[in-house]
Amino acid sequence: MPLNILKLCVGAESVEDLIQWQDQHRHHWAPGTAEHITRMFPKREAEVLDGGSLYWVIKGQILARQRILGLDPRQGADGIDRCALVLDLEVIRTEPAARRPFQGWRYLPVDESPRDLPKGRALDDALPPALALALAEIGLR
């Protein structure tokens, strides 16, 4: 059973910001992939690699995901071991789902993951973060 990962997309104001940042850094990665470096290596590696995705939280809402293709060890210039989440280049927009801030990353079970937006709705505007959060708190999102 696949298992997803949930991560804040720090510094991004929109999905377009994420895509633009990855486009600018693409020359650092293997062709057809993007990478996100994180401190902790997932202990549930087999489940994550069984079709899991990295779900991006942007401005308090899950708005997009990328399929996880691999988990590769990396060592920073500081000598600390890290994990590269190797991602598919395709950024898939999802139905917005409010999330409070957190540090690091979290596992996100498939049954709790937002659905992908239909291709025709990929550019729909997300709800304002405060409204999305209020709806989530009362169980409507």
C-alpha positions as a printed NumPy array, in Angstrom:
array([[  0.   ,   0.   ,   0.   ],
       [  1.514,   3.34 ,  -1.01 ],
       [  2.3  ,   5.985,   1.584],
       [  2.652,   9.679,   0.811],
       [  4.792,  12.369,   2.386],
       [  3.546,  15.844,   3.314],
       [  5.974,  18.786,   3.283],
       [  5.746,  22.569,   3.569],
       [  6.886,  24.364,   0.422],
       [  8.746,  27.109,   2.26 ],
       [  9.108,  30.386,   0.394],
       [  6.582,  29.57 ,  -2.329],
       [  3.519,  31.76 ,  -2.734],
       [  1.935,  29.519,  -5.37 ],
       [  2.298,  26.281,  -7.306],
       [  3.815,  28.369, -10.094],
       [  6.601,  29.454,  -7.695],
       [  7.404,  25.785,  -6.985],
       [  7.476,  24.954, -10.702],
       [  9.652,  27.974, -11.491],
       [ 12.135,  27.139,  -8.707],
       [ 12.431,  23.558,  -9.929],
       [ 12.895,  24.744, -13.522],
       [ 15.749,  27.014, -12.406],
       [ 17.499,  24.169, -10.551],
       [ 16.838,  21.331, -13.014],
       [ 20.471,  21.29 , -14.197],
       [ 21.493,  19.901, -10.756],
       [ 19.403,  16.732, -11.071],
       [ 19.178,  13.649, -13.234],
       [ 17.163,  14.205, -16.434],
       [ 13.41 ,  13.955, -15.92 ],
       [ 13.616,  14.384, -12.146],
       [ 13.542,  17.008,  -9.43 ],
       [ 14.919,  16.621,  -5.92 ],
       [ 14.043,  17.877,  -2.485],
       [ 16.621,  17.383,   0.255],
       [ 15.366,  16.682,   3.748],
       [ 17.131,  15.846,   6.977],
       [ 15.321,  12.631,   7.9  ],
       [ 15.3  ,   9.452,   5.8  ],
       [ 11.817,   7.816,   5.794],
       [ 11.798,   4.625,   7.847],
       [  8.826,   3.373,   5.812],
       [ 10.829,   3.498,   2.585],
       [  9.163,   0.494,   0.913],
       [  5.682,   2.003,   1.321],
       [  6.787,   5.434,   0.102],
       [  8.421,   3.881,  -2.979],
       [  5.305,   1.782,  -3.69 ],
       [  3.613,   4.654,  -5.542],
       [  3.791,   7.426,  -2.949],
       [  3.868,  11.145,  -3.7  ],
       [  5.232,  14.235,  -2.035],
       [  2.285,  16.522,  -1.26 ],
       [  3.22 ,  20.203,  -1.095],
       [  1.655,  22.592,   1.444],
       [  1.74 ,  26.116,   0.032],
       [  0.47 ,  29.045,   2.093],
       [ -1.403,  26.744,   4.488],
       [ -3.012,  24.479,   1.891],
       [ -2.062,  21.266,   0.142],
       [ -2.148,  22.362,  -3.502],
       [  0.065,  19.966,  -5.456],
       [  1.933,  16.686,  -5.474],
       [  4.818,  15.003,  -7.247],
       [  5.372,  11.254,  -7.516],
       [  8.32 ,   9.996,  -5.474],
       [ 10.661,   8.013,  -7.725],
       [ 13.434,   7.328,  -5.248],
       [ 15.075,   8.077,  -1.914],
       [ 18.801,   8.712,  -2.19 ],
       [ 21.29 ,   9.392,   0.59 ],
       [ 23.109,  12.721,   0.434],
       [ 25.683,  14.307,   2.686],
       [ 25.644,  18.05 ,   3.191],
       [ 28.724,  20.275,   3.193],
       [ 28.384,  20.19 ,   6.984],
       [ 28.897,  16.41 ,   7.01 ],
       [ 25.31 ,  15.66 ,   8.063],
       [ 23.555,  12.794,   6.293],
       [ 20.359,  13.75 ,   4.495],
       [ 17.777,  12.227,   2.162],
       [ 17.063,  13.344,  -1.4  ],
       [ 13.437,  12.781,  -2.31 ],
       [ 13.769,  12.107,  -6.038],
       [ 10.601,  13.362,  -7.697],
       [  8.89 ,  13.119, -11.049],
       [  9.072,  16.491, -12.816],
       [  5.298,  16.615, -13.3  ],
       [  3.627,  18.773, -10.661],
       [  0.03 ,  17.574, -10.261],
       [ -2.423,  20.05 ,  -8.752],
       [ -4.724,  18.736,  -6.054],
       [ -7.926,  19.83 ,  -4.443],
       [ -6.941,  22.388,  -1.794],
       [ -6.801,  20.984,   1.741],
       [ -5.907,  23.174,   4.714],
       [ -2.93 ,  22.246,   6.897],
       [ -1.437,  23.992,   9.891],
       [  2.317,  24.678,   9.886],
       [  4.663,  21.906,  11.045],
       [  8.368,  21.203,  10.935],
       [ 10.028,  18.634,   8.735],
       [  7.725,  16.282,   6.891],
       [  4.897,  13.94 ,   7.842],
       [  3.535,  10.707,   6.442],
       [  0.2  ,  11.193,   4.668],
       [ -1.903,   8.045,   4.228],
       [ -3.489,   7.635,   0.795],
       [ -7.015,   7.731,   2.253],
       [ -6.28 ,  11.15 ,   3.827],
       [ -4.704,  12.635,   0.696],
       [ -6.59 ,  15.196,  -1.38 ],
       [ -7.706,  14.148,  -4.836],
       [ -6.028,  15.375,  -7.983],
       [ -7.773,  18.237,  -9.747],
       [ -9.171,  17.369, -13.16 ],
       [ -6.851,  18.673, -15.898],
       [ -9.354,  21.398, -16.834],
       [ -9.376,  22.781, -13.283],
       [ -5.614,  22.827, -12.774],
       [ -5.451,  26.619, -12.819],
       [ -8.407,  27.253, -10.48 ],
       [ -7.639,  29.697,  -7.695],
       [ -7.262,  28.205,  -4.231],
       [ -9.374,  29.421,  -1.352],
       [ -7.801,  32.123,   0.778],
       [ -5.763,  30.337,   3.497],
       [ -7.841,  31.735,   6.393],
       [-11.099,  30.546,   4.796],
       [ -9.67 ,  27.116,   3.954],
       [ -8.421,  26.748,   7.535],
       [-11.789,  27.766,   8.997],
       [-13.59 ,  25.248,   6.776],
       [-11.129,  22.516,   7.788],
       [-11.644,  23.267,  11.487],
       [-15.386,  22.707,  11.176],
       [-14.918,  19.607,   9.053],
       [-15.994,  20.983,   5.663],
       [-12.673,  20.555,   3.888]])
